Amino acid sequence: MNQTMQKETVASSSVLNGVDLETLMGTVTAIKEDPELGVSRFRASNTWLSGNHNRSTVKGFFGAKQEIPHKQTFIMDADEPAILAGHDQGANPVEHLLHALASCLTTSMVAHAAVRGIRIEELQSELEGDIDLRGFLGLAPDVPKGYTDIRVKFRVKAKPEDLAMLKKLTSFSPVFNTITQGANVKVDVELK
């Protein structure tokens, strides 16, 4: 049996890398047959608590032509460290962005690897980003307000011959693509 056949056989088993392949492939097949099933809308609501402390809540999303509630409400606090007049009651927003990027790259790599029959035994990443606070603080109009560079380093326990493909699979990450390609963001502010 050649390597491609072996990988296809592994990919057709029920679980690889902790991913339920039967469910995932069922979703892929359904979206291929009805592309409208792939249209999704994810939401978060945020409430300012005090100072720089605020809290986002995620309850559900729209997907597969329907509202889908999460099994539980997810709560994520954000604050700033004391040096930025916060009380350090949560990761700050740019740290949340690193978390979103890390988790999305990881999810994309693991799921796409599973579909291709690539086994991952361990996977860790470290992220680091550069921001010049002069931009955010309005001290230098020519300095960007956000990250200028982000570095991601993965450490994976897998077959050496799968390493190049694993790196390529990160390109499926929606968060990676949003950061690197941009998204249209519309902000409205109205009185309560």
C-alpha positions in Angstrom: 0.0 0.0 0.0 1.6 3.3 -1.0 1.8 6.3 1.4 -1.2 8.1 -0.2 -3.4 5.1 0.2 -2.2 4.6 3.8 -3.0 8.2 4.6 -6.5 7.9 3.0 -7.1 4.8 5.0 -6.1 6.5 8.3 -8.2 9.5 7.4 -11.3 7.3 7.0 -11.0 5.9 10.5 -13.3 7.6 13.0 -10.9 9.7 15.2 -7.4 11.0 14.5 -5.6 13.8 16.5 -8.8 13.9 18.7 -10.8 15.0 15.6 -14.1 13.1 14.9 -13.5 12.6 11.2 -16.9 11.1 10.5 -18.6 14.3 11.8 -16.1 16.6 10.1 -16.3 14.8 6.7 -20.1 14.8 7.0 -20.0 18.6 7.4 -17.6 18.9 4.5 -19.8 16.8 2.3 -22.9 18.7 3.2 -21.3 22.1 2.5 -20.0 20.7 -0.9 -23.6 19.7 -1.8 -25.2 22.9 -0.4 -22.7 25.8 -0.2 -25.2 28.0 1.8 -24.6 25.7 4.7 -21.1 27.2 5.0 -22.3 30.7 5.6 -21.6 31.5 9.2 -21.9 34.4 11.6 -20.0 34.4 14.9 -20.9 36.9 17.6 -19.6 38.3 20.9 -21.1 40.9 23.2 -18.9 43.1 25.4 -19.7 45.1 28.5 -17.4 47.7 30.0 -17.0 47.0 33.8 -14.7 49.7 35.1 -11.5 51.4 34.1 -9.9 49.2 31.4 -11.7 46.1 32.5 -14.4 44.7 30.2 -16.0 41.3 29.6 -17.0 39.6 26.4 -19.7 36.9 26.3 -20.2 34.3 23.6 -23.5 32.3 23.6 -23.9 30.9 20.1 -23.5 31.5 16.4 -25.3 31.2 13.1 -24.3 28.3 10.9 -25.8 25.5 8.7 -28.7 27.9 8.1 -29.7 28.1 11.7 -28.9 29.5 15.1 -26.7 27.2 17.1 -26.3 27.8 20.9 -23.1 26.8 22.6 -23.5 24.2 25.4 -22.4 26.9 27.8 -21.8 30.6 27.8 -18.2 31.6 27.3 -16.8 34.6 29.2 -13.5 36.3 28.5 -12.3 39.2 30.6 -9.9 41.8 29.2 -8.0 44.4 31.2 -4.6 46.2 31.0 -1.6 45.8 33.2 -1.0 48.4 35.9 1.6 50.3 33.7 -1.3 51.0 31.3 -3.7 52.1 34.1 -5.4 48.7 34.4 -5.8 46.3 37.3 -4.6 43.2 35.4 -7.9 41.3 35.7 -7.6 39.6 32.4 -5.3 39.3 29.4 -5.2 42.6 27.4 -6.9 42.7 24.0 -3.7 42.3 22.0 -2.9 39.2 24.1 -6.4 37.9 23.3 -5.5 38.4 19.6 -2.4 36.2 20.1 -4.5 33.6 21.8 -7.0 33.7 18.9 -4.2 33.3 16.4 -2.5 30.5 18.3 -5.7 28.6 18.8 -6.9 29.0 15.3 -3.6 28.0 13.8 -3.5 25.0 16.0 -7.1 24.0 15.2 -6.5 24.4 11.5 -3.3 22.4 11.6 -4.7 19.5 13.7 -8.0 19.2 11.8 -6.5 19.4 8.3 -3.8 17.0 9.4 -6.4 14.5 10.6 -8.3 14.6 7.3 -5.0 13.9 5.5 -4.1 11.1 7.8 -1.2 12.9 9.5 -0.8 11.9 13.1 0.2 14.6 15.6 1.3 13.3 19.0 2.1 16.7 20.6 1.8 20.3 19.5 2.8 23.5 21.2 3.3 27.1 20.1 4.7 30.3 21.3 3.7 33.7 19.9 5.3 37.0 20.3 4.2 40.3 18.8 5.7 43.8 18.5 3.7 47.0 19.3 5.1 50.5 19.7 2.8 52.1 22.3 3.5 55.5 20.9 0.9 54.8 18.2 -1.8 53.5 20.6 -1.2 56.4 23.0 -1.5 59.0 20.2 2.1 60.2 20.8 3.4 59.6 17.2 0.9 59.7 14.3 3.4 58.0 12.0 3.7 54.9 14.3 1.2 52.1 13.7 -1.4 51.5 16.5 -1.3 47.7 16.4 1.1 44.9 15.9 3.8 45.4 13.2 5.2 41.9 13.5 4.0 38.6 15.0 6.2 35.5 15.3 4.7 32.1 15.8 6.9 29.1 16.6 5.4 25.6 16.7 7.0 22.5 18.2 5.4 19.3 17.0 5.9 15.7 17.6 5.0 14.0 14.3 6.8 12.3 11.5 9.6 14.4 10.0 8.3 13.9 6.5 5.0 15.6 7.5 6.6 18.8 8.8 6.4 20.8 5.6 2.7 19.9 5.1 1.9 20.7 8.7 3.3 24.2 8.2 1.2 24.6 5.0 -2.0 23.6 6.8 -1.8 26.7 9.0 -2.8 28.7 6.0 -6.4 27.4 6.4 -6.7 29.4 9.7 -9.5 32.0 9.5 -7.8 34.2 12.1 -4.4 34.0 10.3 -6.1 35.0 7.1 -8.1 37.8 8.8 -4.9 39.3 10.3 -2.8 38.9 7.1 -5.4 39.8 4.5 -7.6 42.2 6.5 -11.4 42.3 7.0 -13.9 45.1 6.5 -14.8 46.4 10.0 -17.6 48.9 10.5 -17.9 50.6 13.8 -21.1 52.4 14.8 -21.5 54.3 18.1 -25.0 55.4 19.2 -26.6 56.7 22.4 -28.2 54.2 24.8 
